[in-house]
C-alpha cells in the first residue's frame, strides 16, 4: 500500500500548498519592486533603508523561480529558508510580537517545505518521516 505522501491526494495537497506559498511570495516580492508606502514604512520600522526593498524583492522572485522549477526546487527552498531565517532574526532583534511577526517566516517555511515534501519524492527520500 502506498503512503499518503505518495498518493494522488498527497500530491494535490502538496500542489495546493505550493500554490498558496507561491502566490503569497509573488505578491510580497512584487510589492517590494513598486514604491508603496507600506513597504517604505515597514523597511523603516525594520531599521533598513527603503532602497533595499527592490533587491530583496528580486532575491525573492529569483528564489521563487528556482523553487517552482522542478529540477531546482530544492535549491529554491534552501535559499528561501535563508531569507526566512533573516526575517525571523530581524523581527526577534526588534522585539516584535512572537507569533504574528517573528515566527511568520517559520510558518512560510513550513508551508513551503510541506508542499515540496508532498509533491517531490526526492525530497521525501532525503527527509523521511518515520513512525
Beta strands, then each sheet from edge to edge (+ up, - down):
end
